[in-house]
Amino acid sequence: MNYRISAFVAAFIALFFFHPASAMDMKDGLWEITSKMEMPGMPMEMPPVKFTQCLTSKDSVPQDKIEQSQDCKIKNTDVKGNTVTWEMHCISDGKPVKNIGKVTYKGDSFEGETKTEMDGMQMFQKMSGRRTGNCK
């Protein structure tokens, strides 16, 4: 009887501690990202913006060229299943900008959204992405 209990405990420990965590369903590579800005109170709709970025499972936060060129720091990145959430803090024209984002990957595509707070204003972005090939 003790042998069965010991074998069961050993099997449980092996499965619990050595079973690899399921990886995020995201393919590393070059991604085409479409972002559409929405700003409450704007009299006209802004057109969508497209950009490309190399995304990997270790660097999975989409950033446009402005965010990449500014003094931006990504903080509080969290991955749960296929969803990545983050905060990005930037300085734009000497003023702080806070961006809170969330994307959910589905293999070679994703859907997401961000909320940007700057100078008392809020802007929202809807994003979608699709993998277009390997990074260069």
C-alpha positions as CSV (number, residue, x, y, z in Angstrom):
1,M,0.0,0.0,0.0
2,N,2.8,2.4,0.9
3,Y,4.5,1.6,-2.4
4,R,1.3,2.7,-4.4
5,I,1.1,6.0,-2.4
6,S,4.7,6.7,-2.9
7,A,4.5,6.0,-6.7
8,F,1.4,8.2,-6.9
9,V,3.1,11.1,-5.1
10,A,6.2,10.7,-7.2
11,A,4.1,10.8,-10.4
12,F,2.2,13.8,-9.3
13,I,5.4,15.7,-8.4
14,A,7.0,14.8,-11.8
15,L,3.9,16.0,-13.7
16,F,3.4,19.1,-11.6
17,F,7.1,20.3,-11.6
18,F,8.4,19.0,-14.8
19,H,5.5,19.3,-17.2
20,P,6.3,22.2,-19.6
21,A,3.9,25.1,-19.4
22,S,1.8,25.5,-22.5
23,A,3.3,28.1,-24.7
24,M,1.4,31.1,-26.0
25,D,-0.2,30.4,-29.4
26,M,1.9,33.0,-31.3
27,K,4.3,32.5,-34.2
28,D,7.6,34.5,-34.0
29,G,8.2,36.6,-37.1
30,L,7.5,39.8,-39.0
31,W,4.0,41.1,-38.3
32,E,1.8,43.6,-40.2
33,I,-0.1,45.6,-37.6
34,T,-3.2,47.7,-38.3
35,S,-4.1,50.3,-35.6
36,K,-7.2,52.5,-35.6
37,M,-7.3,55.4,-33.2
38,E,-10.6,56.5,-31.6
39,M,-10.7,59.7,-29.6
40,P,-13.9,60.8,-27.8
41,G,-15.1,64.2,-29.1
42,M,-13.2,64.1,-32.3
43,P,-15.3,65.5,-35.1
44,M,-13.9,63.1,-37.8
45,E,-12.6,59.6,-37.8
46,M,-8.9,59.0,-38.2
47,P,-7.8,56.5,-40.9
48,P,-6.2,53.2,-39.8
49,V,-2.4,53.1,-39.7
50,K,-0.3,50.1,-40.7
51,F,3.2,49.3,-39.6
52,T,5.4,46.2,-39.4
53,Q,7.3,44.9,-36.4
54,C,9.3,41.8,-35.6
55,L,7.4,40.1,-32.7
56,T,8.6,37.1,-30.7
57,S,7.2,35.2,-27.7
58,K,9.8,37.1,-25.6
59,D,9.0,40.5,-27.2
60,S,5.3,40.3,-27.9
61,V,4.1,43.9,-27.3
62,P,3.3,45.7,-30.6
63,Q,4.8,49.2,-30.8
64,D,4.5,51.7,-33.6
65,K,7.5,53.7,-34.8
66,I,6.7,56.7,-32.6
67,E,6.7,54.5,-29.5
68,Q,9.9,52.8,-30.6
69,S,11.7,56.1,-31.2
70,Q,10.5,57.9,-28.0
71,D,11.8,57.4,-24.5
72,C,9.3,54.6,-23.7
73,K,9.5,51.9,-21.1
74,I,7.3,48.8,-21.1
75,K,6.3,47.8,-17.6
76,N,4.1,45.2,-15.9
77,T,4.0,42.8,-18.9
78,D,1.9,39.8,-18.1
79,V,1.1,36.7,-20.2
80,K,-1.9,34.6,-19.4
81,G,-2.6,31.9,-22.0
82,N,-2.6,33.7,-25.3
83,T,-3.2,37.2,-23.9
84,V,-0.5,39.7,-23.3
85,T,-1.2,42.8,-21.2
86,W,1.2,45.7,-20.5
87,E,1.8,49.3,-19.4
88,M,4.0,51.6,-21.5
89,H,5.2,54.9,-20.0
90,C,6.6,57.5,-22.4
91,I,7.7,61.1,-22.5
92,S,6.3,63.1,-25.4
93,D,7.2,66.8,-25.7
94,G,8.3,66.7,-22.0
95,K,4.9,65.3,-20.9
96,P,4.2,61.8,-19.5
97,V,2.1,59.5,-21.6
98,K,0.7,56.2,-20.2
99,N,-0.4,53.4,-22.5
100,I,-2.3,50.3,-21.2
101,G,-2.6,47.5,-23.7
102,K,-3.9,44.0,-24.3
103,V,-3.6,41.7,-27.3
104,T,-4.7,38.1,-27.7
105,Y,-2.7,35.9,-30.1
106,K,-4.2,33.2,-32.3
107,G,-1.2,31.6,-34.0
108,D,-0.4,33.9,-36.9
109,S,-2.9,36.7,-36.0
110,F,-4.0,38.8,-33.1
111,E,-6.6,41.3,-31.9
112,G,-6.1,43.9,-29.3
113,E,-6.7,47.3,-27.9
114,T,-4.8,50.1,-26.0
115,K,-5.9,53.1,-23.9
116,T,-3.6,56.1,-23.9
117,E,-3.7,58.8,-21.3
118,M,-1.9,62.1,-22.1
119,D,-2.4,65.6,-20.8
120,G,-5.9,64.8,-19.4
121,M,-7.0,63.2,-22.7
122,Q,-7.8,59.6,-23.4
123,M,-7.4,57.9,-26.8
124,F,-8.3,54.3,-27.6
125,Q,-6.8,52.1,-30.3
126,K,-8.1,48.9,-31.8
127,M,-5.4,46.7,-33.2
128,S,-5.2,43.7,-35.4
129,G,-2.1,41.9,-36.6
130,R,-1.1,39.2,-39.0
131,R,2.2,37.4,-39.4
132,T,3.7,38.1,-42.8
133,G,7.0,36.2,-42.7
134,N,10.3,35.8,-40.9
135,C,12.2,38.7,-39.3
136,K,15.0,40.1,-41.3
